[in-house]
Amino acid sequence: MSDTDTQDLAKLPLDAWHRAQGARMVPFAGYEMPIQYTGPSGGIVAEHNWTRESASLFDVSHMGQLVISGEGATEALEALVPGKLSSLKPGNIRYTLLLNEDGGILDDLMVTNMSREDVEEFYLVVNGATKWDDIAHLREHLPDEITMNHLDGRGLVALQGPKAAEALETVFPGVAERLVFMQGTGFEWRGDMIGVARCGYTGEDGFEINISASHIEQLAEALVADDRVRPAGLGARDSLRLEAGLPLYGHDLTVETDPVSADLTFALTKSRRETGGWMGHGRIAQALMSGPETKRVGLKIEGRMPAREGALVYIGDAEIGRVTSGGFSPTLGYPIAMAYIAREQAIEGTEVEIEVRNKRLPATVVPMPFVPHRYYRGK
């Protein structure tokens, strides 16, 4: 990347803080992002393992944060996503998808119902690399009377790990006790309105915290002052989400994939699969009825060599698919991958081979998640 390209990258509100912490910054989604930190507790594997054991602070401020509001917002947004929002209680969160008219996935996103009394309002978190296209898509298809605000002056951090709740309680007393997985709330902290959601993309219990750019460094300092919390970068976040079997947009999900082949039918609310009324329903209904040509699966790879995105998957001489995400699992101690393979072979226990550097690596189709999720769903 040239100096000019680097100059074109946006900076996170916490950019200086990351550098002071020893972060190695890399280009990602149009931003300079911390991929890992230096020092005795730094490095992707160390940050990954710390998240599994304690709690890590990830900066995800590159993500798009949108608020959609107005009379009829529920119906207008439901026309664009397959998830049923009219049954989503205020304070609850739903994972859903933006689809094009052919059922291709434009993005995956989290929607929180923030409605109160007579005000219909939804908070959306979309992927950083697609947020401008998402905004254009939403502006094109939402009715004029529906308001959309891009919260580009706010940051977003994720506190993830089995000790995240204990650590968060020291900064925001009582907030962790109020929330279970896929619930959110708002409150005032040091004069700023804060949004806290119990969710994340690591498979661990944890929280995403929406905060103004002017207060985000205070929050980061307050959290890492707790011995249970360390900063972690994109590298660990990616290996954690791979172990959790969570797809990454731009890799495991693209406009060429659909929710059925991506094994995301849980995001298609059952009552809406037949009734439709959302963009892309026609193709998706056909795929549900006849079955997809390919399906996203998990692969356990023999040996120590990981398979990266683009590696071809074979049974004998027949090419049956392609890897979309892969790496060495620090938790499991062997390589894992996600791939789209022919539906007929997408069966647990099927033995395949993956071509890496002109070698064939034996692999087996296994269920996902590779590492069980540890979301907090209440006592």
C-alpha positions in Angstrom: 0.0 0.0 0.0 1.4 3.4 -0.9 1.6 6.4 1.4 -1.2 8.0 -0.6 -3.4 5.0 0.0 -2.6 5.2 3.7 -3.5 8.8 3.8 -6.9 8.0 2.3 -7.8 5.7 5.3 -10.0 7.1 8.0 -8.9 7.0 11.6 -10.9 5.6 14.5 -11.8 7.8 17.5 -9.4 5.6 19.5 -6.5 5.7 16.9 -4.0 7.5 19.2 -5.0 5.3 22.2 -4.4 2.2 20.1 -0.9 3.4 19.1 -0.1 4.3 22.7 -1.0 0.7 23.7 1.4 -0.7 21.1 -1.1 -1.6 18.4 0.1 -2.7 15.0 -2.3 -0.8 12.6 -3.4 -2.2 9.3 -5.9 -1.1 6.6 -9.4 -2.7 7.0 -12.7 -1.5 5.7 -11.3 1.9 4.8 -9.8 2.5 8.3 -6.5 2.0 10.0 -7.4 -0.7 12.5 -5.4 -2.5 15.2 -4.7 -6.1 14.2 -2.8 -7.0 17.3 -0.7 -5.4 20.1 2.9 -5.7 21.0 4.3 -6.5 24.4 4.4 -9.6 26.6 0.6 -10.1 26.5 0.2 -9.1 22.8 -0.1 -11.2 19.7 -3.0 -12.8 18.0 -2.9 -16.1 19.8 -2.3 -14.5 23.2 -5.2 -12.1 22.7 -7.4 -14.9 21.5 -6.7 -17.0 24.5 -7.1 -14.1 26.9 -10.6 -13.5 25.4 -11.5 -17.2 26.1 -10.2 -17.0 29.7 -11.0 -13.4 30.8 -12.1 -10.3 28.8 -10.8 -8.4 25.9 -11.7 -4.9 24.6 -12.1 -4.7 20.8 -12.6 -1.5 18.8 -15.3 -2.0 16.2 -16.0 1.7 15.6 -15.6 1.1 11.8 -19.0 -0.6 11.9 -22.0 1.5 10.7 -24.5 2.7 13.3 -27.9 3.8 12.0 -31.1 4.8 13.6 -34.3 4.4 11.6 -37.5 6.1 13.0 -40.9 7.4 12.2 -44.5 6.3 12.0 -44.5 3.1 9.9 -40.8 2.4 10.5 -41.5 -1.2 11.6 -43.4 -2.0 8.4 -41.0 -0.2 6.1 -37.9 -1.9 7.6 -39.7 -5.3 7.5 -40.1 -4.9 3.8 -36.3 -5.0 3.4 -35.3 -7.8 5.8 -36.7 -11.3 6.4 -36.7 -11.0 10.2 -40.0 -10.2 11.9 -39.5 -6.9 13.6 -43.1 -6.3 14.6 -42.8 -9.1 17.2 -39.4 -7.8 18.5 -40.0 -6.3 22.0 -38.4 -2.9 22.8 -34.9 -3.5 24.1 -34.5 -6.8 22.2 -32.1 -7.4 19.3 -32.4 -9.5 16.2 -29.8 -10.7 13.7 -31.1 -10.3 10.2 -30.1 -9.7 6.6 -30.3 -7.1 3.9 -31.1 -8.8 0.6 -31.4 -7.7 -3.0 -34.3 -8.5 -5.2 -32.6 -11.8 -6.2 -32.2 -12.9 -2.6 -28.4 -12.2 -2.6 -27.0 -11.0 0.7 -26.1 -7.3 0.7 -25.1 -7.4 4.4 -25.9 -9.0 7.7 -26.8 -6.8 10.6 -28.1 -6.5 14.1 -31.4 -4.6 14.7 -32.4 -3.3 18.2 -36.0 -2.2 18.8 -35.7 1.2 20.5 -39.3 2.1 20.2 -41.1 3.8 23.1 -44.7 4.9 23.6 -45.7 6.2 20.2 -42.3 6.5 18.6 -41.1 3.7 16.3 -37.3 3.5 16.3 -34.7 0.9 15.4 -30.9 0.9 15.9 -28.9 -0.9 13.3 -25.3 -2.1 13.4 -24.0 -2.9 9.9 -20.6 -4.0 8.6 -18.0 -1.3 8.1 -17.0 -2.3 4.6 -20.6 -2.1 3.4 -22.1 0.7 5.4 -22.2 3.3 2.6 -23.8 0.8 0.2 -26.3 -0.1 3.0 -27.1 3.5 3.6 -27.7 4.1 -0.1 -29.9 0.9 -0.3 -32.0 2.0 2.7 -32.4 5.5 1.5 -33.6 4.2 -1.9 -36.1 1.8 -0.5 -37.4 3.4 2.7 -40.4 5.7 2.3 -39.6 9.5 2.4 -41.4 9.9 5.7 -39.0 7.5 7.4 -36.0 9.1 9.0 -32.5 7.6 8.9 -29.6 9.0 10.9 -26.1 7.8 10.5 -24.3 8.0 13.9 -20.9 8.7 12.4 -19.9 10.7 15.3 -20.1 7.8 17.7 -17.7 4.9 18.4 -18.4 1.3 19.2 -16.3 -1.0 21.4 -16.9 -4.7 22.2 -16.0 -6.2 25.6 -15.9 -9.9 25.2 -15.1 -12.9 27.3 -16.3 -14.9 30.4 -15.3 -12.1 32.8 -16.7 -9.3 30.6 -19.9 -8.9 32.8 -17.8 -8.7 36.0 -15.6 -6.1 34.5 -18.4 -4.0 33.0 -20.2 -3.9 36.3 -17.2 -2.0 37.8 -17.8 0.8 35.3 -21.5 0.7 34.8 -22.9 -0.8 38.0 -26.1 -2.9 37.5 -26.1 -2.8 33.7 -24.8 -6.3 33.1 -27.4 -7.7 35.5 -30.2 -6.1 33.5 -29.3 -7.8 30.2 -29.2 -11.3 28.8 -28.0 -12.2 25.3 -29.5 -10.1 22.5 -30.9 -7.4 24.8 -29.8 -3.7 25.0 -30.4 -0.7 27.0 -29.4 3.0 27.3 -28.3 5.2 30.1 -26.3 8.3 30.9 -22.5 8.1 31.8 -20.4 11.2 32.5 -23.0 13.3 30.7 -23.1 11.1 27.6 -25.9 8.8 26.4 -24.5 5.3 26.2 -26.0 2.3 24.5 -25.1 -1.2 25.8 -26.1 -4.4 24.1 -25.3 -7.9 25.3 -24.0 -9.4 22.1 -20.8 -9.6 20.0 -19.1 -11.7 17.3 -16.7 -13.9 19.2 -19.0 -16.6 20.6 -18.3 -15.5 24.1 -20.5 -13.6 26.5 -20.0 -9.9 26.1 -21.2 -6.5 25.3 -21.1 -3.9 22.5 -21.0 -0.3 23.8 -22.1 2.6 21.7 -20.5 5.8 22.9 -19.6 9.3 21.7 -16.2 9.8 20.1 -15.5 12.4 22.9 -16.0 9.8 25.7 -14.6 6.7 24.1 -11.1 7.0 25.4 -12.3 7.6 28.9 -14.3 4.4 28.6 -11.4 2.4 27.2 -9.1 3.6 30.0 -11.7 2.7 32.6 -12.2 -0.8 31.2 -8.5 -1.7 30.8 -7.8 -0.3 34.3 -9.4 -3.6 35.4 -6.8 -6.4 35.5 -9.3 -8.7 33.8 -9.4 -6.6 30.6 -6.8 -6.3 27.9 -7.1 -4.7 24.4 -7.3 -7.1 21.5 -7.2 -6.6 17.8 -8.8 -7.7 14.6 -6.7 -10.8 14.3 -8.0 -12.4 17.5 -11.5 -11.2 16.7 -11.3 -13.1 13.4 -10.0 -16.3 14.9 -12.7 -16.2 17.6 -15.5 -15.7 15.2 -14.2 -18.5 13.0 -14.2 -20.9 16.0 -17.7 -19.7 16.7 -18.8 -20.6 13.2 -20.0 -17.0 12.5 -19.8 -15.9 8.8 -17.9 -12.8 7.9 -19.4 -10.5 5.2 -17.2 -10.2 2.1 -15.8 -13.6 2.7 -18.4 -16.2 3.8 -21.3 -14.0 2.7 -21.5 -11.9 -0.5 -24.2 -10.8 -2.9 -23.6 -14.1 -4.7 -24.7 -16.1 -1.6 -28.2 -16.5 -0.2 -29.4 -17.2 3.3 -30.3 -20.8 2.6 -26.9 -21.8 1.1 -25.3 -19.8 3.9 -27.1 -21.9 6.5 -28.7 -18.8 7.9 -32.3 -19.9 7.7 -32.7 -19.1 11.4 -32.6 -15.5 10.3 -35.7 -16.0 8.1 -38.5 -15.7 10.6 -40.6 -18.8 10.2 -43.9 -17.0 9.9 -42.5 -14.9 7.1 -40.9 -17.6 5.0 -44.3 -18.4 3.3 -46.1 -15.1 3.7 -43.2 -13.1 2.2 -43.5 -9.3 1.9 -39.7 -8.8 2.0 -37.2 -8.1 -0.7 -35.7 -11.3 -2.2 -38.5 -13.5 -0.9 -39.2 -15.1 -4.3 -35.8 -16.7 -4.8 -35.4 -17.6 -1.2 -38.8 -19.4 -1.1 -37.7 -21.4 -4.2 -34.4 -22.3 -2.5 -36.2 -23.3 0.7 -38.5 -25.6 -1.3 -35.9 -27.2 -3.7 -32.8 -26.9 -1.5 -29.7 -24.9 -2.4 -27.0 -26.1 -4.8 -24.3 -25.5 -2.3 -24.2 -25.1 1.5 -21.8 -23.5 4.0 -20.2 -26.1 6.2 -17.4 -26.5 8.8 -14.3 -28.5 8.0 -11.8 -30.0 10.4 -8.4 -30.3 8.7 -5.8 -32.9 9.4 -2.2 -31.8 10.2 -1.1 -28.3 11.1 -1.4 -26.4 7.8 -4.4 -24.1 7.5 -6.4 -23.6 4.4 -7.1 -20.0 3.4 -9.9 -18.3 1.5 -10.1 -19.5 -2.1 -8.7 -23.0 -1.5 -10.5 -25.6 -3.6 -12.3 -28.6 -2.0 -12.3 -32.0 -3.7 -13.7 -35.5 -3.4 -11.4 -37.5 -5.6 -11.0 -35.6 -8.9 -14.3 -33.8 -8.5 -14.1 -30.2 -7.4 -17.1 -29.8 -5.0 -16.5 -26.4 -3.4 -14.3 -23.6 -2.2 -13.0 -22.4 1.3 -14.3 -19.0 2.3 -12.6 -18.6 5.8 -9.8 -20.7 7.3 -7.1 -20.7 9.9 -5.5 -22.5 12.8 -7.7 -22.7 15.8 -5.8 -21.7 19.0 -8.5 -23.3 21.2 -8.7 -26.6 19.4 -5.1 -27.0 18.3 -5.8 -27.8 14.7 -6.8 -26.0 11.5 -10.5 -25.3 10.7 -12.3 -23.7 7.8 -15.7 -22.8 6.4 -16.5 -23.7 2.8 -19.3 -23.8 0.4 -19.6 -27.3 -1.0 -22.2 -29.2 -3.1 -25.3 -29.9 -1.1 -25.1 -33.6 -1.6 -21.7 -33.7 0.2 -22.6 -31.3 2.9 -23.2 -34.0 5.5 -21.4 -34.4 8.8 -18.6 -36.9 8.5 -18.1 -36.5 4.8 -14.3 -36.8 4.0 -12.9 -34.3 1.5 -9.6 -32.9 0.5 -8.5 -29.3 0.3 -5.8 -28.1 -2.1 -3.2 -25.9 -0.5 0.1 -25.1 -2.2 -0.3 -28.0 -4.6 -0.9 -30.4 -1.7 -4.1 -32.2 -0.8 -5.0 -31.8 2.9 -7.5 -34.4 4.3 -10.5 -32.8 6.0 -13.9 -33.8 7.4 -17.2 -32.0 7.4 -18.1 -31.2 11.0 -20.9 -29.3 12.7 -20.5 -25.6 13.7 -19.8 -23.9 15.9 -16.4 -25.4 16.2 -16.2 -24.1 19.8 -19.5 -24.0 21.7 -21.0 -20.5 22.2 -21.1 -19.2 25.8 -23.7 -16.5 25.5 -25.5 -15.5 28.7 -29.1 -16.4 28.4 -30.1 -15.9 32.1 -30.1 -18.1 35.1 
